[in-house]
């Protein structure tokens, strides 16, 4: 998996989990969904995402650099 695919996967999981928590626990969990949305908007405008920085530090490969062996 690449940095880009893991980032999208992580965003989707956080949105779905926060929606489930908002439904079954407290509507205040929708703030987490809003945070993810704002982070995605900021990432689209600035081309920088904190999660991608962390994943790069974990040495995940970038898109287009996958190696077949």
DSSP file (Angstrom, degrees, kcal/mol; ACC not computed):
  #  RESIDUE AA STRUCTURE BP1 BP2  ACC     N-H-->O    O-->H-N    N-H-->O    O-->H-N    TCO  KAPPA ALPHA  PHI   PSI    X-CA   Y-CA   Z-CA
    1    1 A X              0   0    0      0, 0.0    60,-0.6     0, 0.0     2,-0.2   0.000 360.0 360.0 360.0 148.4    0.0    0.0    0.0
    2    2 A X  B  >  -a   61   0A   0     58,-0.1     4,-2.5     1,-0.1     5,-0.3  -0.548 360.0-105.6-102.2 168.3    1.1    3.5   -0.7
    3    3 A X  H  > S+     0   0    0     58,-2.2     4,-2.1     1,-0.2     5,-0.2   0.907 120.3  50.5 -56.3 -43.8    1.0    6.7    1.3
    4    4 A X  H  > S+     0   0    0     57,-0.2     4,-2.0     1,-0.2    -1,-0.2   0.909 111.8  45.1 -65.7 -43.5   -1.8    8.0   -0.8
    5    5 A X  H  > S+     0   0    0      1,-0.2     4,-2.3     2,-0.2    -1,-0.2   0.889 113.5  49.5 -70.3 -38.1   -4.0    4.9   -0.5
    6    6 A X  H  X S+     0   0    0     -4,-2.5     4,-2.8     2,-0.2    -1,-0.2   0.881 109.2  53.5 -67.4 -37.0   -3.4    4.5    3.2
    7    7 A X  H  X S+     0   0    0     -4,-2.1     4,-2.3    -5,-0.3    -2,-0.2   0.935 111.8  43.8 -62.5 -46.5   -4.3    8.2    3.7
    8    8 A X  H  X S+     0   0    0     -4,-2.0     4,-2.3     2,-0.2    -2,-0.2   0.901 114.4  50.7 -65.3 -40.5   -7.6    7.8    1.9
    9    9 A X  H  X S+     0   0    0     -4,-2.3     4,-2.3     2,-0.2    -2,-0.2   0.918 110.8  48.8 -62.3 -44.3   -8.4    4.6    3.7
   10   10 A X  H  X S+     0   0    0     -4,-2.8     4,-2.5     2,-0.2    -2,-0.2   0.907 110.5  50.5 -63.1 -43.5   -7.7    6.2    7.0
   11   11 A X  H  X S+     0   0    0     -4,-2.3     4,-2.2     1,-0.2    -1,-0.2   0.916 111.6  48.4 -62.0 -43.3   -9.9    9.2    6.3
   12   12 A X  H  X S+     0   0    0     -4,-2.3     4,-2.4     2,-0.2    -2,-0.2   0.902 111.7  49.0 -64.0 -41.8  -12.8    6.9    5.2
   13   13 A X  H  X S+     0   0    0     -4,-2.3     4,-2.7     2,-0.2     5,-0.2   0.927 111.2  49.4 -64.2 -44.7  -12.4    4.7    8.3
   14   14 A X  H  X S+     0   0    0     -4,-2.5     4,-2.4     1,-0.2    -2,-0.2   0.906 111.8  49.3 -63.3 -40.8  -12.4    7.8   10.7
   15   15 A X  H  X S+     0   0    0     -4,-2.2     4,-2.1    -5,-0.2    -1,-0.2   0.941 113.8  45.1 -62.8 -47.3  -15.5    9.2    9.0
   16   16 A X  H  X S+     0   0    0     -4,-2.4     4,-2.1     2,-0.2    -2,-0.2   0.902 114.4  48.2 -65.8 -40.8  -17.4    5.9    9.2
   17   17 A X  H  X S+     0   0    0     -4,-2.7     4,-2.6     1,-0.2    -1,-0.2   0.913 112.0  49.3 -65.6 -42.1  -16.4    5.3   12.8
   18   18 A X  H  X S+     0   0    0     -4,-2.4     4,-2.2    -5,-0.2    -2,-0.2   0.867 110.2  51.2 -68.0 -34.2  -17.3    8.9   13.9
   19   19 A X  H  X S+     0   0    0     -4,-2.1     4,-1.9     2,-0.2    -1,-0.2   0.908 111.0  48.1 -66.5 -40.7  -20.7    8.6   12.1
   20   20 A X  H  X S+     0   0    0     -4,-2.1     4,-2.6     2,-0.2     5,-0.3   0.918 112.4  48.7 -64.6 -42.5  -21.4    5.3   14.0
   21   21 A X  H  X>S+     0   0    0     -4,-2.6     4,-2.7     1,-0.2     5,-1.8   0.877 110.0  52.3 -65.0 -36.7  -20.4    6.9   17.3
   22   22 A X  H  <5S+     0   0    0     -4,-2.2    -1,-0.2     3,-0.2    -2,-0.2   0.868 113.0  45.4 -65.7 -35.5  -22.6    9.9   16.6
   23   23 A X  H  <5S+     0   0    0     -4,-1.9    -2,-0.2    -5,-0.1    -1,-0.2   0.923 127.5  24.5 -72.8 -45.2  -25.5    7.5   15.9
   24   24 A X  H  <5S+     0   0    0     -4,-2.6    -2,-0.2    -5,-0.1    -3,-0.2   0.671 134.4  22.1 -99.5 -18.1  -25.1    5.2   18.9
   25   25 A X  T  <5S-     0   0    0     -4,-2.7     2,-0.3    -5,-0.3    -3,-0.2   0.791 120.1 -26.7-114.6 -65.4  -23.2    7.3   21.5
   26   26 A X    > < -     0   0    0     -5,-1.8     3,-1.8     1,-0.1    -1,-0.2  -0.971  41.4-128.3-158.6 138.4  -23.4   11.1   21.1
   27   27 A X  G >  S+     0   0    0     -2,-0.3     3,-2.0     1,-0.3     4,-0.2   0.679 100.1  81.6 -62.9 -15.5  -24.0   13.5   18.3
   28   28 A X  G >  S+     0   0    0      1,-0.3     3,-1.7     2,-0.2     4,-0.3   0.715  73.4  75.7 -63.0 -18.5  -20.9   15.4   19.4
   29   29 A X  G X> S+     0   0    0     -3,-1.8     3,-1.1     1,-0.3     4,-1.0   0.660  75.2  78.6 -66.8 -14.3  -18.9   12.8   17.5
   30   30 A X  H <> S+     0   0    0     -3,-2.0     4,-2.4     1,-0.3    -1,-0.3   0.738  79.1  70.2 -66.2 -20.3  -19.9   14.6   14.3
   31   31 A X  H <> S+     0   0    0     -3,-1.7     4,-2.3     2,-0.2    -1,-0.3   0.854  95.2  53.3 -62.4 -33.6  -17.2   17.2   15.2
   32   32 A X  H <> S+     0   0    0     -3,-1.1     4,-2.2    -4,-0.3    -1,-0.2   0.906 107.7  50.0 -66.7 -41.0  -14.7   14.5   14.3
   33   33 A X  H  X S+     0   0    0     -4,-1.0     4,-2.2     1,-0.2    -2,-0.2   0.920 110.9  49.5 -61.2 -43.6  -16.4   14.0   10.9
   34   34 A X  H  X S+     0   0    0     -4,-2.4     4,-2.6     1,-0.2    -2,-0.2   0.892 108.5  53.5 -62.8 -39.7  -16.2   17.8   10.4
   35   35 A X  H  X S+     0   0    0     -4,-2.3     4,-2.5     2,-0.2    -1,-0.2   0.914 108.9  48.5 -61.5 -43.2  -12.5   17.8   11.4
   36   36 A X  H  X S+     0   0    0     -4,-2.2     4,-2.5     2,-0.2    -1,-0.2   0.912 111.6  50.4 -63.4 -41.8  -11.8   15.2    8.8
   37   37 A X  H  X S+     0   0    0     -4,-2.2     4,-2.2     2,-0.2    -2,-0.2   0.916 111.7  46.7 -62.6 -43.6  -13.7   17.1    6.1
   38   38 A X  H  X S+     0   0    0     -4,-2.6     4,-2.9     2,-0.2    -1,-0.2   0.892 111.8  51.8 -65.3 -39.3  -11.8   20.3    6.9
   39   39 A X  H  X S+     0   0    0     -4,-2.5     4,-2.5     2,-0.2    -2,-0.2   0.904 110.0  48.7 -64.1 -40.7   -8.5   18.5    6.9
   40   40 A X  H  X S+     0   0    0     -4,-2.5     4,-2.1     2,-0.2    -2,-0.2   0.901 112.3  48.9 -65.3 -39.9   -9.4   17.0    3.4
   41   41 A X  H  X S+     0   0    0     -4,-2.2     4,-1.7     2,-0.2    -2,-0.2   0.940 113.3  46.3 -62.9 -48.3  -10.3   20.5    2.2
   42   42 A X  H  X S+     0   0    0     -4,-2.9     4,-2.6     1,-0.2     6,-0.3   0.896 111.7  52.3 -60.6 -41.1   -7.1   22.0    3.5
   43   43 A X  H  X S+     0   0    0     -4,-2.5     4,-2.1     1,-0.2    -1,-0.2   0.884 108.1  50.8 -64.4 -39.1   -5.1   19.1    2.0
   44   44 A X  H  < S+     0   0    0     -4,-2.1    -1,-0.2     1,-0.2    -2,-0.2   0.844 115.5  42.3 -66.9 -32.7   -6.7   19.7   -1.4
   45   45 A X  H  < S+     0   0    0     -4,-1.7    -2,-0.2    -5,-0.1    -1,-0.2   0.845 128.4  26.4 -82.6 -35.2   -5.8   23.4   -1.3
   46   46 A X  H  < S-     0   0    0     -4,-2.6    -3,-0.2     2,-0.2    -2,-0.2   0.562  92.6-130.7-106.8 -10.8   -2.3   23.2    0.1
   47   47 A X  S  < S+     0   0    0     -4,-2.1     2,-0.4    -5,-0.3    -4,-0.1   0.819  73.1 111.4  60.7  32.3   -1.2   19.7   -1.0
   48   48 A X        +     0   0    0     -6,-0.3     2,-0.4    -5,-0.2    -2,-0.2  -0.998  40.2 176.7-137.1 133.7   -0.1   18.9    2.6
   49   49 A X     >  -     0   0    0     -2,-0.4     4,-1.6     1,-0.1     3,-0.4  -0.996  28.6-141.9-137.4 129.2   -1.6   16.5    5.0
   50   50 A X  H  > S+     0   0    0     -2,-0.4     4,-2.0     1,-0.2     5,-0.2   0.879 103.8  55.9 -58.0 -37.9   -0.3   15.7    8.5
   51   51 A X  H  > S+     0   0    0      1,-0.2     4,-2.5     2,-0.2    -1,-0.2   0.886 104.9  52.3 -63.1 -37.7   -1.2   12.0    8.1
   52   52 A X  H  > S+     0   0    0     -3,-0.4     4,-2.2     2,-0.2    -1,-0.2   0.876 106.8  53.3 -66.7 -36.0    0.9   11.7    4.9
   53   53 A X  H  X S+     0   0    0     -4,-1.6     4,-1.8     2,-0.2    -1,-0.2   0.923 111.2  46.2 -62.1 -44.4    3.9   13.2    6.8
   54   54 A X  H  X S+     0   0    0     -4,-2.0     4,-1.2     1,-0.2    -2,-0.2   0.909 112.1  50.3 -65.6 -42.6    3.5   10.6    9.5
   55   55 A X  H  <>S+     0   0    0     -4,-2.5     5,-1.8     1,-0.2    -1,-0.2   0.861 108.4  52.8 -66.0 -34.5    3.1    7.8    6.9
   56   56 A X  H ><5S+     0   0    0     -4,-2.2     3,-1.7     1,-0.2    -1,-0.2   0.885 105.6  53.9 -66.4 -37.5    6.2    8.9    5.1
   57   57 A X  H 3<5S+     0   0    0     -4,-1.8    -1,-0.2     1,-0.3    -2,-0.2   0.785 102.3  58.8 -65.1 -25.6    8.2    8.8    8.3
   58   58 A X  T 3<5S-     0   0    0     -4,-1.2    -1,-0.3    -5,-0.1    -2,-0.2   0.352 119.3-116.0 -84.0   6.2    6.9    5.2    8.6
   59   59 A X  T < 5 +     0   0    0     -3,-1.7     2,-0.2     1,-0.2    -3,-0.2   0.767  55.0 163.2  67.7  30.1    8.7    4.5    5.3
   60   60 A X      < -     0   0    0     -5,-1.8    -1,-0.2     1,-0.1   -58,-0.1  -0.557  43.2-105.8 -73.0 146.0    5.5    3.7    3.3
   61   61 A X  B     -a    2   0A   0    -60,-0.6   -58,-2.2    -2,-0.2   -57,-0.2  -0.374  29.3-119.6 -73.8 152.6    6.2    3.9   -0.5
   62   62 A X    >   -     0   0    0    -60,-0.2     3,-1.7   -59,-0.1     4,-0.1  -0.461  41.9 -83.2 -82.1 160.4    4.9    6.8   -2.6
   63   63 A X  T 3  S+     0   0    0      1,-0.2    -1,-0.1    -2,-0.1     0, 0.0  -0.412 117.8  24.0 -62.9 139.1    2.4    6.2   -5.5
   64   64 A X  T 3  S+     0   0    0     -2,-0.1    -1,-0.2    -3,-0.1    -2,-0.0   0.374 105.4  83.5  86.5  -5.3    4.3    5.2   -8.6
   65   65 A X    <   +     0   0    0     -3,-1.7    -2,-0.1     2,-0.1     2,-0.1   0.194  54.2 133.9-114.9  16.4    7.3    3.9   -6.8
   66   66 A X        -     0   0    0     -4,-0.1     2,-0.5    -5,-0.1   -64,-0.0  -0.445  47.3-142.1 -67.3 138.5    6.0    0.4   -6.0
   67   67 A X        -     0   0    0     -2,-0.1     2,-0.4     2,-0.0    -2,-0.1  -0.886   5.6-151.5-108.6 129.5    8.6   -2.3   -6.7
   68   68 A X              0   0    0     -2,-0.5     0, 0.0     1,-0.1     0, 0.0  -0.817 360.0 360.0 -95.3 136.1    7.7   -5.6   -8.2
   69   69 A X              0   0    0     -2,-0.4    -1,-0.1     0, 0.0    -2,-0.0   0.414 360.0 360.0-123.5 360.0   10.0   -8.5   -7.3
